[in-house]
Amino acid sequence: MLVYRSSQEPDRLLKSTYSLDGEEIVPGFTLAIAEFFQKLAFLGKCDVIYLNG
């Protein structure tokens, strides 16, 4: 998963073993990347998802 802080270039790449956190925007929020994609696979709706913030 690519993390963008602006619309120009990705800030970092998160692997499936990493967690996404809310940093200062949503303090206390955390989500395991593997859990996120596992839920999408269960829904069977798509193989790839693009997130725009």
N, C-alpha and C positions, 0 to 999 in steps of 0.2 A: 504494500500500500504506500503510495507516495503522499507525503504531507506537504501542503502548500501553505505558506504564510502570506503570499501575495499571488497574483495571477501570472507572474512571469516564469519562475522556475521552482521546481520542488525543493523544499528545505531539507528533507530527509526521506529515506526509504525505510519502512518498517517491515520486517520479515514476519512470517507467521508465528514465530516464537516470541514476538514482542507484544507490548501493550500500547494502546493509544490512550493518552491522558488529556484532560481538559486544560492543563497548564493554568494560566491566570484567567482564562476566559470562563471556564467552568471548573472551579476548584473542587477537587475530590472525585471528579469523573474519571473512570478508567474502564477500558474494554480490551480484552484479549483479542488480538487480530484473528487468531484461529477460531475463536468463538463467533466472531462476526461473520466470517465466511462459512462456517459450519451451518449457521442459521439460514444463510442464503441458499446453500446447497439443499437443505431440507425443504425449502419452499419450491425448489425446482424451477424458478422463474428465469434465471439467467446464469451464465457462466462468468461474465465480466460485469462489473458495475463501475460507473464513473460518478464520483461525488463532486459537486460544485458547491462551494460555500459562499 
